[in-house]
Amino acid sequence: MKQTILFTTLFFLCFGAFAQNVLLDSATLAKERTFISLKEAMKAPEKVYKLDLSHHKLDSFPEEIWQFKNLQVLNLKRNKLTEIPEQIAALTHLQHLDLSRNNIVTIDPAIGNLSSLKFLELSRNDIEILPKTVGKLDSLEQLILWDNNLSDFPDEAKGMTALKYLALQDIAMNQETQDRISALLPNAKIRFSPACNCKF
């Protein structure tokens, strides 16, 4: 009898842990609470699916974020971030990431480990190079990069096979570069500014 009770208890504990550690569909995710305070979020880290820390004057990713293993929507726009760090790989269930209007220059290659990511907003930053690992983002549907300082676009980006929309306006590119990017991503709608007479 005791063994049966123990087994049943363990089963439900394991099932509960598994159930929490899953991707939510868009309708279910929309109903989840959006936390706007790290203090409140830390009271129940396993229940944090959506976190909005925009307009917080952050100059780095708060360490607490890496504890939110079920996090699926993260909004850090309009801060003072300068990089996307290696620790981003800890957020394995992230589907939506908004880092627009920061001061981001570098992106760690670990971003390629975000295999569930569908939406990535990086507009109005100072990004110069995309890591080759972006090609591993095969669930990504929208990539917003307009108004950055890109000087290269990796061929590996062709691995983003689910991409539907790519925004590259306000980035100086010649016609050859634009044609190359279009060939890499034939199924995506790509928005460019008029081509320039420049090296990239």
Secondary structure, DSSP 8 states (H G I E B T S, - for coil): -HHHHHHHHHHHHHHHHHHHSS---HHHHHHS-EE--HHHHTTSGGG--EEE-TTS--SS--GGGGG-TT--EEE--SS---EE-GGGGG-TT--EEE--SS---EE-GGGGG-TT--EEE--SS------GGGGG-TT--EEE--S-------GGGGG-TT--EEEETTS---HHHHHHHHHH-TTSEEEE----SS--
